[in-house]
Amino acid sequence: MQKFQNVCMHSGTVPSLDRLYSEHVNPQWVRLLNVLDMNEHYERCAGSELFTVGGRRILDFLSGYCVHNAGHNHPAIVAALKDELDRSGPAMLQSHVPERAAELACELSRRACGSLQRVFFTSSGSEGVETAIKFSRAHTGRSGILYAAGGFHGLTCGALSLMSDPFWRQGFGPLLPGAKAVPFGSLGDLECELATRKHAAFIVEPVQSEAGIRVPESAYLRAAQELCRHYGTLLVLDEVQTGLYRTGRFLAAHSFGVEPDMVILAKALSGGLIPVGAVLMTEAVSDSVYRSLRRALVHTSTFGENGLAMRAGLATLDVLEREGLGDHATALGEELRRQLAEALAPFEMVKEVRGMGMLSGIEFAAPRGLKLRVAFEAFRKIHPAMFSQVLVMRLFRDHGILTQVCGNNFMVLKAAPPLVVTREQIGEFVGAVRAVVALAHESGAFWSEALGLARRAAKW
Ligand SMILES: Cc1ncc(COP(=O)(O)O)c(C=O)c1O
């Protein structure tokens, strides 16, 4: 053991840490980063900027998939965590009333308004989805769960049961029986399923993020809520990406004027520093699980109310509110989409720029012209995500901008910077995207990149 520790402690150089990660964590992830030419090592991260060991400055337009709403390493959140550690308080006794959890639950309920006055704390978004499945079953006595096709809800077995894409499911079944997809935005299909009265919950993202930043018609969620109430099914909003001011208000539910029975939060709740999630729910739903003294601990999670996680949550809410980051996200998000739409208008492969708050997507389409079409189809044959992935690579390598393709829609490039992003950084992003999209339309160099990528993938 001592020998092994020495090996680990003394091999702190970047290549050797890559090797250790490959040997002991996930070799394919290191391979993939190398193939994509994105294997950077970061020394310092602040606000919307990442600084590499090699001296590059990268502008973050991914935010760890909507984790860093408050910006990387916000000084106030870091200070709160240091203070919490210095306090030497009860981090996790599992045998007292955790005061920080009481405070954070109160702050979340106050911001959620209405009837969402109880909170269950988790350590991840998937665990929040699992919680919603269990609580809605307990509350309704039904076992079925409805979800909207194309959504992303997490990769634990219950959450995975709510994702229709075979890519995520293959090899992991059997999953939950009774989970059923309906098309996002279709009230007719939803009502047909609700009318069976088999479903405990309809779990849906208010704006489908990984499905390609799909913003529903403004009346969809309100009508879905009415239907759910009518047929006795709970409406659960997965706001793991859309919540915490990402789409402008504290919850996207507030923007759409809905009052769900449960809301799942995670990702941005701790300023990107400590794992934490929260499921907000009505008293009635909570009481149907904790309905007697015997059942006081029937659903718990060891790290759920951890003192550091709770303190990070309190500090993060304070920062998001004090700095007016919701209003900032609304104003600058609109500005971003306006600038993108204008800059990308001349290009035939750009289908649409859309989004809400600081959650935006650029959708691409197959080109109509023969020359581009041949190259595009060749790309698509190598891998369906190849075209967008080369865009991502070029943005990263040539312009120092980190972004990604949507996980369930390879034709949409996602733009989700920290909410502290500045007007200048928005301008920098738009200029870089325009340059890379122009390259795709005007230069063979863009298209020969795919061949290089395919060759690297075969070699590694
Ligand atoms: C909308 C949504 N729900 C749930 C999850 C799962 O969260 P986690 O990865 O923290 O388990 C994700 C993760 O990306 C998500 O985007």
The ligand as an SDF file (V2000), in Angstrom:
LIG
                    3D

 16 16  0  0  0  0  0  0  0  0999 V2000
  -32.0660   17.8110  -17.2850 C   0  0  0  0  0  0  0  0  0  0  0  0
  -31.1890   16.8680  -16.5370 C   0  0  0  0  0  0  0  0  0  0  0  0
  -31.7200   16.0950  -15.5830 N   0  0  0  0  0  0  0  0  0  0  0  0
  -30.9700   15.2380  -14.8550 C   0  0  0  0  0  0  0  0  0  0  0  0
  -29.6230   15.1200  -15.0770 C   0  0  0  0  0  0  0  0  0  0  0  0
  -28.7870   14.1630  -14.2710 C   0  0  0  0  0  0  0  0  0  0  0  0
  -27.9780   14.8850  -13.3970 O   0  0  0  0  0  0  0  0  0  0  0  0
  -26.6720   14.2160  -12.7580 P   0  0  0  0  0  0  0  0  0  0  0  0
  -25.6780   14.0410  -13.8420 O   0  0  0  0  0  0  0  0  0  0  0  0
  -26.2500   15.2140  -11.7010 O   0  0  0  0  0  0  0  0  0  0  0  0
  -27.0880   12.9360  -12.1490 O   0  0  0  0  0  0  0  0  0  0  0  0
  -29.0200   15.8960  -16.0800 C   0  0  0  0  0  0  0  0  0  0  0  0
  -27.5780   15.7820  -16.3510 C   0  0  0  0  0  0  0  0  0  0  0  0
  -27.0360   16.3160  -17.2730 O   0  0  0  0  0  0  0  0  0  0  0  0
  -29.8240   16.7970  -16.8200 C   0  0  0  0  0  0  0  0  0  0  0  0
  -29.2990   17.5620  -17.7780 O   0  0  0  0  0  0  0  0  0  0  0  0
  1  2  1  0
  2  3  1  0
  2 15  2  0
  3  4  2  0
  4  5  1  0
  5  6  1  0
  5 12  2  0
  6  7  1  0
  7  8  1  0
  8  9  2  0
  8 10  1  0
  8 11  1  0
 12 13  1  0
 12 15  1  0
 13 14  2  0
 15 16  1  0
M  END
$$$$
